Amino acid sequence: MNTRREPGPPRPPDRPPGPAPRILLTGATGFVGRRLVRHLRAAGHQVTALVRGTSRTHALTAAGVAVAVGDLGTGAGLRAAAEAADCVIHLAGTVSSRTARGYWRTNADGTRRLADTLASLPAPPRLVLCSSLAAAGPSPDGRPRTEDQPAAPVSHYGRSKLAGEQAVREVSDALHAVVLRPPIVYGPGDPAFLPAVLAMVRAGVAVQAGRVPGRYSLLHVDDLCAALTAACERGRPLRPADPVSGVHYLSDGAEHTWDAICRTVATTLGRGRPPLVTVPLAAARAVAALAEAATLPSGRLPALTRDKVREMRHPVWTCSGEYGRQALELPPPLPFDVGVARYLAHPTR
């Protein structure tokens, strides 16, 4: 039986109504972060980006974003950067690593340092943590995941993201925090997902790892940005003793097969449906191991890693975004075909 609670009235803001909240943003130079800066600035928010001392900040300052130097690895500068914020949106994270420790360092330990710092402030700002569907794991029964189901991550990345969520929950008695779990995110500036699909479609073949057809949830980056912005003002908060409170899944409301994803992109390009070729998972893992070894001298990571293959072993990665959409009072999400058309018209903006 589904025990998921229906969204109720949002908790009143911790701070009195007034000007748009002042936002401290981590991960501002990443794919989602760059897009979110546009959304926040267009909405009139004052935005400060937490960056490392070596980060390139010209684009941020040109967009009217203030810069604060801080380090999630050591905690240096976090308190000073957060003291003037009404809300902290935490996007920074490691999405690809050769080792479990590589994920843990930022996604778990860095998130814990940030959460502990915020909770120690006299007037803690709200925290919005952008986690991932990977923190919950694949759909346990073949149906879209819902908030009442226990998390069961299957990859090092997913386990590190769940550990970050748990670190926030541990201080949620002192800190108003909301967690968002988006699925695959695509859109302008997308560095991985749509470029990979486009490359396959243009090559005339769609490659799928494993023989079982996969099903996936998707989300346009602008819909994720709208949810992150809304979570700064509303959404049920995490509670220490309630493992499902304060967590919101997001999706475009559809389940997409890999074949359908490639077919949609091909149709938008004016091409025919590419044939689907399956690759055994054992072969995919071998290719990932070789690619990791080959790129080791450069310090770069390939698009396909062994950890990504761990996730590919499970064919269904879907979630229901209905509860999150209601709780955050979001408009209907962008359909995938429309999102693809917009991306092809303007891939980087």
C-alpha positions in Angstrom: 0.0 0.0 0.0 1.3 3.5 -0.9 1.8 5.4 2.3 3.2 8.5 0.7 1.8 11.6 2.3 0.0 14.2 0.2 1.7 17.6 0.0 0.3 20.0 2.6 0.7 23.7 3.0 4.3 24.8 2.8 6.0 25.6 6.1 6.2 29.3 6.7 9.5 30.9 5.7 12.1 31.1 8.4 12.7 34.8 7.5 10.1 37.5 7.2 8.7 38.3 3.7 10.6 40.9 1.8 13.1 41.1 -1.0 14.0 38.0 -3.0 16.1 35.7 -0.9 19.9 36.1 -1.1 21.3 33.0 -2.5 24.7 31.3 -1.9 25.3 28.8 -4.7 27.9 26.0 -4.9 28.7 24.4 -8.2 27.9 27.6 -10.1 30.4 26.9 -12.9 28.9 23.5 -13.7 26.2 22.6 -16.2 23.2 23.1 -13.9 24.9 25.9 -12.0 25.5 28.1 -15.1 21.9 27.7 -16.1 20.6 28.3 -12.6 22.5 31.6 -12.3 20.5 32.9 -15.3 17.2 31.9 -13.6 18.1 33.4 -10.3 19.4 36.7 -11.7 16.4 37.0 -14.0 14.2 36.6 -10.9 16.0 39.4 -9.1 17.9 37.3 -6.6 21.2 38.4 -5.2 23.6 35.5 -6.0 27.0 34.7 -4.5 28.9 31.8 -5.9 31.1 29.8 -3.6 34.2 29.0 -5.6 37.7 27.7 -5.1 40.6 30.1 -5.3 41.7 28.6 -8.6 38.2 28.9 -10.3 37.6 31.0 -13.3 35.1 33.6 -12.3 34.9 36.1 -15.2 31.6 34.7 -16.5 30.1 34.9 -13.0 31.1 38.4 -12.3 29.9 39.5 -15.8 26.5 38.0 -14.9 26.3 40.1 -11.8 27.2 37.3 -9.4 29.3 38.0 -6.4 32.2 35.6 -5.6 33.2 34.1 -2.2 36.2 31.9 -2.0 35.6 28.7 0.1 36.6 25.1 0.2 34.2 22.2 0.8 37.2 19.9 1.3 38.5 21.8 4.3 35.6 24.0 5.4 37.7 27.2 4.9 35.5 30.2 4.1 32.2 28.4 4.4 30.9 30.3 7.4 31.8 33.7 6.2 30.2 33.0 2.8 27.0 31.7 4.3 26.3 34.3 7.1 24.6 36.8 4.7 22.6 34.2 2.8 18.9 33.5 3.1 19.2 30.2 1.2 22.1 28.0 0.1 21.7 25.9 -3.0 24.2 23.1 -3.0 25.0 21.8 -6.5 28.7 21.1 -6.2 29.6 17.4 -6.5 31.7 14.7 -8.2 29.8 12.9 -10.9 32.7 10.7 -12.2 35.6 9.1 -10.4 37.8 6.0 -10.6 37.4 5.3 -6.9 34.7 5.3 -4.3 36.7 7.8 -2.2 36.7 10.2 -5.1 33.0 10.4 -4.9 32.8 10.4 -1.1 35.2 13.3 -0.7 32.9 15.9 -2.1 29.4 14.3 -2.2 29.4 13.1 1.4 32.2 14.8 3.3 31.9 18.1 1.6 28.2 18.2 2.1 28.6 17.3 5.7 31.0 20.2 6.3 28.6 22.6 4.6 25.6 21.3 6.6 27.4 21.5 9.9 28.6 25.0 9.2 25.1 26.2 8.3 23.5 24.5 11.3 26.0 26.3 13.6 25.0 29.8 12.5 22.8 31.9 14.8 20.2 32.2 12.0 20.8 29.3 9.6 19.9 29.9 6.0 17.6 27.3 4.3 19.6 24.6 2.5 18.5 23.1 -0.8 20.5 20.0 -1.7 20.5 18.8 -5.2 21.0 15.1 -4.9 20.2 12.5 -7.5 17.9 9.6 -8.4 21.1 7.5 -8.1 21.0 8.1 -4.3 17.7 6.2 -4.2 18.7 3.5 -6.7 16.8 1.9 -9.5 13.1 1.2 -9.3 12.6 -1.7 -7.0 9.5 -3.1 -8.6 9.7 -1.8 -12.1 7.4 1.1 -11.4 8.5 4.8 -10.9 10.1 5.4 -7.5 8.1 7.4 -5.0 9.1 9.2 -1.8 7.8 6.5 0.6 10.2 3.8 -0.8 13.5 3.1 1.0 16.7 4.1 -0.8 19.0 1.3 -2.2 21.8 2.9 -4.2 23.8 0.5 -6.4 26.8 2.6 -7.4 29.6 4.4 -5.6 28.2 7.7 -6.8 24.7 6.9 -5.6 25.9 5.8 -2.2 28.0 9.0 -1.8 25.0 11.2 -2.7 22.8 9.3 -0.2 25.5 9.8 2.5 25.3 13.6 1.7 21.6 13.5 2.2 22.0 11.7 5.5 24.6 14.2 6.7 22.0 17.0 6.1 19.3 15.1 7.9 21.4 14.6 11.0 21.4 18.4 11.5 17.9 19.0 10.2 16.6 19.8 13.7 18.6 23.0 13.5 18.5 23.5 9.7 15.5 23.9 7.4 16.6 21.7 4.4 15.0 20.4 1.3 16.4 17.6 -0.9 15.7 17.3 -4.6 16.4 14.0 -6.5 16.4 14.7 -10.2 16.9 11.9 -12.8 18.9 12.4 -16.0 19.1 16.1 -16.7 19.5 17.5 -20.2 19.3 20.9 -22.0 21.5 23.8 -23.1 25.1 23.3 -22.0 24.5 19.6 -21.4 28.1 18.1 -21.4 27.2 14.4 -21.7 23.7 13.0 -22.2 22.3 14.7 -25.3 25.8 15.0 -27.0 26.2 11.2 -26.6 22.7 10.5 -28.0 23.3 12.9 -30.9 26.7 11.2 -31.7 25.0 7.8 -31.9 22.1 9.1 -34.0 24.4 10.8 -36.5 26.5 7.6 -36.7 23.3 5.7 -37.5 23.2 3.3 -34.6 21.8 3.3 -31.1 23.9 1.3 -28.6 22.4 -0.2 -25.5 24.2 -2.0 -22.7 22.4 -5.2 -21.7 19.6 -7.1 -23.4 16.7 -5.8 -21.2 15.2 -2.6 -22.6 15.9 0.2 -20.2 13.4 2.8 -19.0 14.4 6.2 -17.7 13.0 9.4 -16.3 14.3 12.7 -17.7 14.2 16.3 -16.8 15.0 19.5 -18.7 17.5 21.7 -16.9 15.2 24.6 -16.9 12.6 22.6 -15.0 15.3 21.6 -12.5 16.3 25.3 -12.1 12.6 26.2 -11.4 12.4 23.5 -8.8 15.7 24.6 -7.1 14.4 28.2 -7.1 11.0 27.2 -5.6 12.7 25.0 -3.0 14.3 28.2 -1.6 10.9 29.4 -0.5 8.8 26.3 0.0 8.7 22.5 0.2 8.4 20.2 3.3 11.7 20.2 5.2 13.8 17.2 6.3 13.1 15.8 9.7 15.7 13.8 11.7 13.4 10.8 12.5 11.5 10.7 9.3 13.5 9.0 6.5 11.2 10.3 3.7 10.4 13.8 4.7 11.8 16.7 2.8 12.8 14.6 -0.3 11.3 15.4 -3.6 11.7 13.5 -6.9 11.5 15.4 -10.1 10.8 14.2 -13.7 9.0 15.2 -16.9 6.2 12.7 -16.0 7.0 10.2 -18.7 9.0 6.9 -18.9 11.4 6.8 -21.7 13.0 3.8 -23.3 16.4 4.1 -24.7 15.1 3.3 -28.2 12.4 6.0 -27.9 15.0 8.6 -26.7 17.2 7.9 -29.7 14.1 7.9 -32.0 12.9 11.3 -30.7 16.3 12.8 -31.3 16.5 11.3 -34.8 13.1 12.6 -35.7 14.0 16.1 -34.5 17.1 15.9 -36.7 15.0 14.8 -39.6 16.6 11.3 -39.7 15.3 7.8 -39.7 15.1 5.7 -36.6 18.5 4.2 -35.9 18.8 0.5 -35.3 19.3 -0.6 -31.7 22.4 -2.7 -31.1 22.8 -4.3 -27.7 26.2 -4.8 -26.0 26.7 -7.4 -23.2 27.2 -5.8 -19.8 30.5 -7.7 -19.4 31.8 -6.1 -22.6 30.7 -2.7 -21.4 32.5 -3.1 -18.1 35.7 -4.3 -20.0 35.5 -1.2 -22.2 35.0 1.1 -19.2 38.0 -0.5 -17.4 40.2 0.0 -20.5 39.0 3.5 -21.0 39.8 4.4 -17.4 43.3 3.0 -17.7 43.9 4.7 -21.0 42.9 8.2 -19.7 44.8 7.8 -16.3 48.0 9.6 -17.5 45.9 12.7 -18.5 43.9 12.8 -15.3 40.7 12.8 -17.3 37.9 10.3 -17.0 36.0 8.7 -19.9 32.3 9.1 -20.4 31.8 5.4 -19.6 33.2 4.3 -16.2 32.9 1.0 -14.3 30.7 2.8 -11.8 28.3 3.8 -14.6 28.2 0.2 -15.7 27.1 -0.7 -12.1 24.0 1.4 -12.7 23.5 -0.1 -16.2 23.0 -3.5 -14.7 19.6 -2.2 -13.6 17.2 -1.4 -16.4 14.6 0.8 -14.8 15.6 4.2 -13.5 12.3 6.0 -13.2 10.6 8.2 -10.6 7.3 10.0 -10.1 7.8 13.7 -10.0 4.1 14.4 -9.2 4.5 14.8 -5.4 7.5 17.1 -5.8 5.7 19.2 -8.5 2.7 19.7 -6.1 4.8 20.3 -3.0 6.9 22.9 -4.8 4.0 24.3 -6.8 5.7 23.8 -10.1 4.2 24.3 -13.6 3.9 21.3 -15.9 7.4 20.0 -17.0 8.7 20.4 -20.5 8.1 17.3 -22.8 11.3 15.6 -24.1 10.6 16.3 -27.7 10.1 20.0 -27.1 13.3 20.1 -24.9 15.3 18.3 -27.7 14.1 20.8 -30.3 15.0 23.7 -28.1 18.5 22.2 -27.5 19.2 21.7 -31.2 18.2 25.3 -31.9 20.5 26.6 -29.1 22.8 23.9 -27.7 24.7 26.3 -25.4 22.1 28.8 -24.3 
